[in-house]
Structures are given as structure tokens and as C-alpha cells.
Amino acid sequence: MNNLYIEKLPLVSIVVVTYNSAKYVLDVLECIKEQTYANIELIISDDASQDETLDVCKNWIEHNRDRFKFFQLLCSSQNTGTAGNINRGIGVVHGDWIKLMAADDIIYPDYLTKVIHYILDSQGLIKILYTNLSIFNDSPFHDTQIGIPSQGTYFTSNMITAQEQNQVLLRFNPIFAVGLILSRDIFRIVNNYDERFPLCEDWFFWFRVTRQNIKIYYYNINGVGYRKHIDSVQKKRKDVFLSRYELDKQKGISEMFLQEYPFIERILVRWMLCVDMKLYIFFKNKRNRKILFLKFLLCCIPNLFLKIIRYKYYKMISPL
């Protein structure tokens, strides 16, 4: 591919966020290096890792620096959470398009080539694009399932509006962040990720994006992989009632979403949040059968009514 053609293609900034990621980070870096798309900036933003993550990244980039148009390795002196780590990376990008990657995810070789050409063909219509993804355990190239939303849901159809997506996101988060690529303009419109929610940053960001009447478009390719493993921040722990991620999520629902719900829905959600926090405090966040049974007794009826109220939004993320 000649250099003149490459220069005409938009620069894509891939921001890899790391924290104690030495076990997996080489997988994502090698996948980025193997992209068939040439015009790439690589940003690695580390959130004060305590393992060998930085050494692994420095050694790798010494041998692969020439692959990228620009490269930066950002190091934080203190841990700020995923939201702060992403914001540091976004703050130094040069690209027109931004692809955010966790250090334990992967990207397939032709992903950027396909999505950038699809975006360019839209002639400025697309500002944020979502694709299918593979969910895997420790082996990146042995897919176990396709992520949701995927082909065949109203949420990913051409018919849905940004306002409808916003109403779905007010109640559910059907999006895996690794499946998205965003225009840099998005961050000028809605600012950065909200650092009040350091671990559950993406859901509330997508809500703010669609609130600005920016639609999340869908492209039916399988281009990225999401790794499920025991150290994942979203992994439910068997020894605690509410993980740090779940506490973050509840804080965001309380501070951002509650006032947006109709009256009855707001009462039901507030009750369920209150039950969770009372049980969390009373049992000192210990997970056992007693606490799970009490939650079931206290929330089964409100949860049933909530499901009925939200049925039309649930249908939007279910296969047609």
C-alpha cells in the first residue's frame, strides 16, 4: 500500500488501558500490530500497575515502535480507576477516530480496515459504530459466543433512533465497550468519561452520548474479542454481596438515572437500591444464602413489576 493512500485514510488512535495486565497485554498489542489498516496511533495508558505490565509494554514497543504513526506510554503515579485511565489516554490522542481497548481484549486483523471503510462510506453520518464480538475465556481464538447486541435486535437496526437508544440505556446496558469505535468529535460534545464512576464508566457515557441525539450505528461483522476471566472488574465475586463494580453501577443509577424514570418505576428502583445497600451494610458485604434469600423476599414482587414496566425496552434488545 503506497504512502500517499495511507495518508489519505483517517488516523485511528487505539488507546489500550492497563492495570496489572502483564498476563494478557501482549495478546492485545500483537493483535494491534497485525492490523491490515496502516495509519494507527498507539497509546498505552497504565493506571499504576503493581506487576510487570510497564516492563512488558516497554520491551514490546522497543521492537515494534516503527509500526505506528505515533506512540505514547502514559504512567500514573496513583490508581484512578478505569474512567480516569481512559481519560488520560484520550487527552493525548491525535486521531480522528478512537478505539478503546482493555488490556485483556483482542482485535481481529481486518477490523479497522472494515470499520473505517464502512464509516467513510456513510459520508459523515456515523459518529459511533458498534460491531459484534466474540466472548472467550483464556484462548483468544476459540470463540464461545457472539456478544449482544448482535444482528436481529431492534436496538441495532436502522429503524431505531438515538432517543429510543437513550431510553433503552436508561434501563439496560446491552453494549460491550470493546465493540465500539468513536469519532474524536464525541468527546468534544459530551466531554470525557465521568470519573465519579471509576469502574462502571461506559454505561453512563453511552447514555450521555445518545442524550445528545447521537445514534450508535451497527455493522454486522465480528471484529473484536472480550475475555472473561476471574480478575475481570465486571466478574461477580462469590465472597461478597456487592463488588466494587456493582457499587459503582448502583451509585450511577442513583445519581444519574433515578430522576429520569417515571414515578412508579422510580419508586421500584429506589426500593431495590435501598434493599441492596441495607443488606450490604448489615451483613458487612458478606455473600451467603441468608442475604440472597432476604433479597429475594424483599425484591421479588417489585422486580416483577419492574420487568412488566420495562418489557417494551427489553424487547428492543431481544432478537426480533
N, C-alpha and C positions, 0 to 999 in steps of 0.2 A: 504494500500500500504506500503510495507516494506521500511525501511530507505535506504537499500543498493540500491534498484531500483531507489529511488528518487535521490540519489547522482549521479547515472549514467546519469540522464537526465540533459541537459544544464540548467544553471541558467538563468532565464529570469528577466531582470530589467525593471520594469514598472515605468516610470517617469511621474508623474502627475504634470502638470504645473498649478498654480493657480494665480489668481489676482481678488480680490473682489468676491470670489466664494462661499461665505458662503451659499448661497441659494441652490446650486446644488452639492457641493463637496461630501457630504455624499453618494449620489447616486453612484458616481464612486468608492468611497472607499469600499462600501458594495459589489459592483459587483466584485471588485478585490478580496476581501476576499472570495467570494463564488466560485472562480475558482476551477475547479476539478484538475488542474495542481498544484503540491505542491511546486516545487522548484522556489520560487519567491523572488526577492528583490524589496522592495517598496521605491521609492524616491519621496518625495513631495517637489517641488521647488516653493517657493512663491515669487512673484515679487512686494514686498512692498504693500501688501493689506491694505486698509484702513477700512475694515469691520471686521467681526468676523472670517474670514477664518482660521487664525492661531489657535485661541482658539478651533474652531470646530475640526480641524485636530489633535491638541494635545490631546484633550479629547478622540477622537476616537482611536488614536493609543495606549493610555494607556490601553484600553480594548482589543486591537487586536494585540499587538506587537508580541506575540508568533506565530502568523500565518505565519510570514515571516522569511526567512533566514537572511536577513539584512534589516535595515530600517534607513532612514535619513530624517530629515525635514530641508530643506535649506531655510533661510530667507535672503532676500536682503534689504539693507537699503534704496535703491532707485529703482524706476521703470525703467527697461531697455528694456521693450518690450518682446514679445514672443520669439524672437530669442535668446536674452541674457538669458532669463529664462530657455529655453531648454538647452542651452549650459552649464549652471551651473549644471543642473541635470545630463547631460551626463558625465560631468567631474568627477563624483564620483561613477559611476556605476561599479559593479563587474561582471555583467552578460555577457554571450556570445551573448545573443540576447536582443534587446532593444525595448520595446513597449512604444511609446509616447501617452499620454492621456491628453486631455484638461479636466479641472475640471467639465465641463458641459456635457461630453460624457459618454457613458456606454459601458460595455463589457459583453458579454453573458458567462454563467458559463463554457461551454466546449470549449471556443475559443482557449485558449493556448494549451490545450491538443491536439486539432485537428491540429493547425498550426505547432506546434513543431514536431509532428509525421510526418506530410507531409514534412516538411523541412528535417528531418533526413532521410526519405525515398529517398530524392533526392541525397543523398551521396555527399554533398558539392556543388552541382550545384547552389542552391538558396542562395543568399545573402540578398535579399529583397523580401518580399511577400505581395501581396495585396489581400484583400477579399472584398466581398460585404458588405454593411452596410445598416442599417435602418435609415431613417430620421424621426425624431419625433419632436413634439413641447414640451410640458411640461411633458407628461407622457411617461417614457422611454419604456414601454412595450406595447404601442399601435402604431405599425409601420404605417407610412403613405406611404412610397415608398421605393424601393431599390435604393441605390446610384449608380452613374455612375462613372467609367466604371463597367459594370457587364457582366455576361455571354453573349456571342454573339457579341462582338466587336473585330475588328482586333487588337486593342491596347492590349487586354487581352488574345489574342490567343497564342498558342505555336509557331506559324509561325513568329511572329514579332521579330525583332532583337532589341538590345539595341540602335543601331544607328537610327533605324526608330522611336523608342520611343523618342529619343532625339530630332528628328526633329518635332514630334508632340508637345513635351513640349516646344519647342521654340516658339510655336504659341498658344497653349491651355494648360490649366491645368485641365485634366479630373480626377484628383486624390483627394480624401478626405484623409487628413493625418491620420485620426483615423483608416483608413482601412489597415494601413501598420505595419509590424513588420520588424526590420532591424537587420542584423548582426552587432556586435560591430566593425568588421573589416571595415565597410563602413566609419566610422569616422576617421580611420587611413589613408584611401585612399583619401578622399575628404575634410578632416578636418570638422569643425563644421558648424553650420548654420551661414550665413552671417549676421552680426549684422548691416550692412548698411541698411537692410530692416527689421526693428524690428517687423512689424506686418504681412508682406507678405513673410515670410521666407521659407515656404515649397516648393512653386513652383520652386524657383531658386535653392533650394537644390536638388530636383529631377532632374532638368536639369543637374546639375554638376555631379550627380551620373551616369546618363546614358551617359554623355560625356566620362566617364571613362570605357565605354563598359560594364557596369554592368546592366543587364536586370532586370526589375521589373516583377517578375513572379506573376501569378494569381491563386488563389484557390477558387473554386466556393462554398463558404459557406457564410452564413450570421452571422457574429460573433460579430459585434460592432454596436453601435448606435451613430448617430450625432444629437445633439439637436439644433433646430432652435429656437432662441428667440430674443427678442428685444435688449438685451445687447450684443449680439454676435459681435465680432470685424468685421466680414465679412457682417453683416447686413447693407443693404443700408438704409441710413437715408433720410427722406423726406424733411428735412430742409436745407440740404447742397448739393452743387453740387458734390463735391468730398470729400469722407470721408478720414480719416487718412489711412485706409487700401487701398483705391483706389489710394491715392497719393503715398503710398509705392510701390504699384504694378507698377504704371507708372514710378517711379524712377528706379525700377529694369529693366523694359523693355528698358528704355533709356540707362542705364549703362551696361547691360549685353547682351541684345538681339539685339539691333539695328544693330550693326556691323556684326551680323551673317546673316542677311537677304540678299537675292539677291537685286540688285539695285532698281527695281521698287517697290518691297514690302517694302524696307527700306524707300523710299520716301513717300509712302502712310501712313505707321505707324508714321513716323516723323510728317507728316502733322496733323494727328489726335491727336497726343500727344500735338502738338503746339496749336491746336484749344482749347483743353481742358484747358491748362494752361492759355491761354489768357482770356478765359471766366471765369475761376476761379479767376484770378486777377481782371478783370474789374468789375465783379459782386460781388466781395468780398465773394465768395463761397456761395452765396445765391441761393437756388434752387427755380426756378419759371418757369412758362410756357414760358416766353420770352427766357430765357437761353437755355431751352430744344429745342425750335423752331430754334434758331440760330444754335445750334449744329447740328440739323437735316439738315438744309440748307447747312451748310459748310462741312458736313461729309457724306451725303447720297451717293454721287457718288463715292468718294474714298472708302467708306465702301463696296459698291457693288463690285468694282474692287478687293478689298482685299479678299472678300468672294470667288470670282471666282478663284483667285490665290491660295487660301488656301483650295480649295474644296477637294483635294485628302487627305489632312491631317484631315479635318473634317470627311471624310468618315471613317477614321481609328478609330474614337471614336464613331461612329454611329453603331447601330445594323446591323449586316450583313444581 
